[in-house]
Amino acid sequence: MTTSRPYPRPAEAAVLLTVLALLVAEELALGLAEEEDRPVINAVLIGASGSGLLAVGAVLLGRWLDTRRPLPLPPPGPNGREYSARALADFPMDAVRPLLLAHQAPQLGQLYSAWMLARAGRPAPWIARRLAIPLDAAHLLVDAARARTATRPGHQAGD
């Protein structure tokens, strides 16, 4: 399973851009300062740089924790992950069958896991990234899960 993203999330990008802007402002402030004011400005800039390093560290720690968070799936059995017939009710096998016959197709067990995550309300890009399946397969399963929820409004994701 792959969990890495080539681009930062919007909140991460905002933090990183803020830190970058802070570094540029530090250089400008130090360059424009009078000679006698530089020790005070240096002390302020060292504190601001430390805050920036903490912010970047928090972003990296958040990513690391996200990759370590286990998926809400059943434990693997002797034949892979096993789901009950009730859990796989309304699984869109007819819609998924062409995906299984494609080149470098996902495994059926991966699609079952994606179906369970889609029923739990996870978005398609998240499912595709965490289970390493094609995004169109994840969208198909999420759309089918939403349609199932719309036709059965009283049922929960675990039903």
C-alpha positions, 0 to 999 in steps of 0.5 A, a space after each residue: 500500500 502506498 500512502 505518500 502524496 507528491 503534493 502537500 495537503 492545503 493546510 500543510 502548504 499554508 504552513 510551509 508557505 508561511 514559514 517560507 515567507 517568515 524566512 524572507 521577512 527575516 532576511 529583509 529585516 536583518 538587511 534593513 536594520 541599523 547596526 546597533 539594532 541587529 542583536 535585538 533583531 537577531 534574537 527575535 529572528 532566532 525565535 521566529 526560526 525556531 517556531 518555523 522549524 517546529 511548524 515544519 516538524 509538526 507537519 512532518 510528524 502529522 504525515 508520519 502518523 497518518 501513514 502509521 494509522 491502521 486501516 479499519 479492516 478485518 484481520 487477514 484470514 487464511 485466504 486473505 481478508 474475509 468479510 461476511 456476506 452481510 458486509 458485502 451485501 450490495 457490492 457492485 460486482 457487475 460494475 467492478 468486473 471490467 476492472 478485474 479483467 483490465 491490465 494490472 487490475 486490483 485484486 478482488 480482496 482490495 476491492 472488497 476492502 475499498 467497498 468497506 471503506 467506501 461504506 464507512 464514508 471515506 473519500 475515493 482519493 483516500 481509498 485509492 491512495 491507501 489501498 493502491 487501487 486505481 482512482 476510477 475503481 475507488 470512485 465507482 465504489 464510493 458512488 455505489 456506496 452513496 447510492 446504497 446509503 441514499 436508498 437505505 437511509 436508516 442503515 448505518 455503514 456497518 449494517 
